[in-house]
């Protein structure tokens, strides 16, 4: 929560995650000037944040997108990964 906001389109240290499921990597308009070259290249190569790609990235960010800026090391528990993805897919409006 310190690095990303998933309930609004407000960027923090990293890009907002509102609507990230289905979005091309490195393409949040408000964050375009801040993405790493690695993330922009991944998006240009066709990486879209579907559930499978998000799961791989959440497990090992540096393996999924080598040289990306994200300092987060990844999640080891598959249930935690599934819960994060479910949260990202949820409508933030009550």
N, C-alpha and C positions, 0 to 999 in steps of 0.2 A: 504494500500500500504506500510505502514511502517513495517508490520508484514509478509506479503506474497508477492511473485512475481508470477503473472499468465501468464506473457509473455515469461519467460525464465525458465530454470530449476535451477535457483539460489535460494538457501534457505536464509531466513532472520531469524527473531526471530522464525517464524514458517516455515513449509515446503513449498516448491514451490507448486503452484496450477496448473502448466502447465500439462494438461492431467488428472486432478483430476476426471473429470466425467468418471465413469466406473472403477476407481481405488479402490482397497481394502483399507479401513481405516488403517492408520498407516503403510503404505508400501512403501513410497517414499524412494528408496535406499539411497539417499544422506542424509536422515534425520533419519535413523533407530535408531541411538544411542540417539536421543533426544526426541522421542515420550514419552508421559506419558504411564504408565502401562495401564491406562483406554483405551487409543486409540489403543494400541497394542492388548489388549484383545478384543476390539470391532471388529477389523479386523479379529482376529483369530476366532471369533464367526460368521464371515460371513458378516459383515457390508461392503457394497460396496457403493461408492458415486454415486448413480444414482440420477436422478432429485428429486425423492420423498424424499430420505434420506438427500440430500443436503438441501432441503426446510425445513425439520424438524430441521436440525442442525443449519441452519442460523436463524431460528426463536427462538430456545432455545438450545444453545450448551450444557449447563449443564444438560438439561433433556434428550437430545438424547444420549450423552456420559457422564454420571455422572463421576465426578472427573477428567475430562480432564483438561489440563493446560491452554487452551485458555481463556484469560481474557475477550474477547468480549462477551457482554451480549445478543446479538441477534438483529434481525431486527423485527420491528412490522408491517411493511407495506408489504402486499403480492406482490404488484407491484415491490417494491424494491428487494424482494427476487427473483422474476422471472427475474428481470434485472440482478442481480448478477449471477444467473445460466446461463442465456444467454451469459453473458460475459465470464464465465468460459468455456462454450462450444465452443466459437468462436475461429477460427484459428488466432493465434497472428501474423502470417505472412501476410503482405499486398498482 
